[in-house]
Amino acid sequence: MKMNENEQKKIASAIVLKAREECRKKKINPYIAIGAFIDETIRELSTLNTDDKVADFLVSIAGKVKSGIYRKKKSG
């Protein structure tokens, strides 16, 4: 059965949260941990898309950060 986008996001978020917890247990600086995750993700995306497309994606995320979307409480 194929998962929809929301189901995939929930599962992916749960996996990432487990990894973040492991990094906290190992006392890895959050910026280093997240930086490593972002680096690996960018490497993977770069094999699937053009550099411009990956850069546009990252700029989009940066815009969301600047707008405060990640500080807002999640509903549900």
N, C-alpha and C positions, 0 to 999 in steps of 0.2 A: 504494500500500500504506500502510495506517494504522500509525503507530508506536505502540508501547505506552508507558506512562508512564516506565519505566526508560530506554528508548531516547531519549525526548524529554529526560529529565533529563541523560543523557550528552552529547547534542548541545548542549543549552542551556549546560551547564557548560563545554564546550569553547569556545563562543562568548564566554562571560563571561571565561574565563581569557585569551583572546586580547585582549579589551578591557582587562583589568587589566594585562597585559604592556605594552600601548601606553601606558597611563597611567604606568606605572613609567618607560618610556623617556622620556616627556615630563616626568618628575619632578613629577608631580601628587601632592600629599599623599594618602595612602590614604583618610583619613577624608573628604576632599572628593570623591574619585572614587567611593567607595562611597555617600556621601550623595547624589551626583547620580544614581547608578543607582537607589537606593532611591526618591528623589523621583519619577523618571520612571516607575518601576514602580507606585508608589502612584497616580500620576495615571491610568495605564492601568487598573489594577484598579478605581479609583473610577468609571470609565465603565461598568464591567461589573457592579458589585455595589453594595450599600448601604454607607454609611460604617461602619455597625456591623459588617458582615461583613468588610470590609477591616481594621477595627481588631481584630476577633477573630483574624484571620489573623496580624497583626503581634504581638499578645500571645502567640500560640502560638509564633511564632519566638523571641520574647524569652525564653519559658520554656525553649526548647531551648538557647539561649545560656547561661542561668543554670545549667542542668543540666550544662553542659560537653560536650554532644553534638558540638559543632563542633571540640573539641580532641582528640577521640578519633581514632585512626588509622583511615583507611578500609580496608576489606578488599576485595580484588579489584582 
